[in-house]
Every structure is written in C-alpha cells, then in structure tokens.
Amino acid sequence: MSLTVWHDGDCPLCRREIALMRRLDRRDAIRFIDVRDENAACPLDPAQLLARFHAREDGRMLSGAAAFGAMWRAIPFLRPLGLAARNRVVLSLLERAYAAFLKVRPHLQKAALRVEAHGP
C-alpha cells in the first residue's frame, strides 16, 4: 500500500495529530507532507489541501473522513477503524462528524495557539 497524507504544518491541532500518527506509524507506511512547505509536492491547490484533510491511497485521492480512514488503515493499532470506514454507512457518519469538526476547528485552533503561547 502506498499512502501520502497532506497536512497543515502551521496548525497546532494538525501538528499534534500528525506527531501522534508518526509515533503510531512504526512501519513508516505513511509519507507525511506539510502543505506549507514551499518545496511540497501538492497534487491540488494548496488552499484545497488546507481546507480539508487529504490523502492519496494507492494513487486515489481521498478527502475528509475517507482520507482519515486511509491513514488509520496504515497504522496497525487503528486499522480496524480504518477498515470500518470503508463501509459507506460508517463513512457517512464519520464524514458528518468531520463536517461538524470543521465548523469548530477555527475556535479550537485559536485555543491551541493560546495554550502554545502562554501555557495551560
């Protein structure tokens, strides 16, 4: 399996999540690319990649919950959740949860930046 994940290296939430995924990815099965890196190979407009989570699994571009599912499948500990995400009903529920998260993400990012700058 070939998996590439694009992330926002300037986002405190993304940095934490990607750091966790890197620790869990003991087989180095995932290639992580920071969209903000000027040398990043971006298959889509960077603004699109920053607006939603994207991954390319075996040559197929995925977005949102489907991209998370692909990332989870690459990590043995999370693989059962990633396999469940292939079910269209489960994926639909995960996508709804992701859409809700996207609405509150700006507030969470601001809070995380304040914590980084001033401590808890």
N, C-alpha and C positions, 0 to 999 in steps of 0.2 A: 504494500500500500504506500502511496505517495501522498503526503499531506503538507500543505503550506497554509499558514494562518497569518493574516494581516492584522495588526493591532496599532493602537494609538499610544505611542511611547510618551506623549505629553499628558495623558490622562492618568490620574493617580489610581483610579479604580482598575483601569486596564493594566497598569504596571504591576499592581498587586496580583491580579488574576493570572497574568502571563508568568509572573515569577512562580506562582504556585504550580501552574501547569508544567513549567520547565522542571521543577523539582519532581513532579509525578511522572514525567516523561523520561524514565530511566533508560529507555532503549533509544533515545534520540530519534524517535519516529516522526517528530513534527519539526518543520522548518518555520521558525517564527520570523516575521518581517515587520519592522517598525515602519509604518506608512510615513511617519515624519522624517525618516532618514532620507536625505537628499539623494542617496545612491540606491534607494529601494526600487526593486522591480515591481511595479504596480500594474496589474492587468486591467484595472479600471481607473477611472478618475479618482484621485486621492480623496476628494470630498465624498464620493460614494463609499469608499472603504472606511472613512471615518464616521459616517452616519450610522452604519450597521456593521455587525461582526461578519467577516467574510473568511472563507477558507476554500482551498481547491483540493479536492479529494480525487485522486486518480484522474486528473485532468478536467474534472467537472467543478465549476464554480458554484459555491453554496453561500447562502446568506442567512443571517438571523439564526433561528433555532436549529435549522438544518446544518449550519456551519458549526454550532456548538456540538451537535450530535456527532459530527465527523471528528472533532477534536477529542471528544470523550471516547470514541471507539478506538482511538490510537493509544489510549492510556489504559493498561490492564485493569486498574482499580475502578475506572469509570466506564469500562467497556459495556457492561450490562445496560447502563443508562443510555449510552450511545446507540446500542442495538435497538433498544425500545424506541428511540427517536426515529427509527426507520418506519415505524408503524404510523400511518397517516393520521390516526386519531390522536396518538400521543404527540406527534409532531405539531398538530394543530393546537393542542393545549399548551405545549411549550412555546409556540410562536405567539400565542395570546399573552402568555406571561412575559415573554421578551418585549412585546409591544408596550405592555404596561410599564416594564422597567425603563424603556427608552423615554417615557414621559417624565419619570422622576430622576433619570440619570443626571441632568444638569445640576439639580439640587444636591445629589449625592457627591458629584464631582467637587462642587464648591465646599461642601463639608469636609471632604477628604483633603482638599488643599489647605483648608484652615488647620486641620489636625497636623498635617505635614509641617506647616509653617510655625505653629505655636505649641504643638504637643496636645495631648488629650485634655 
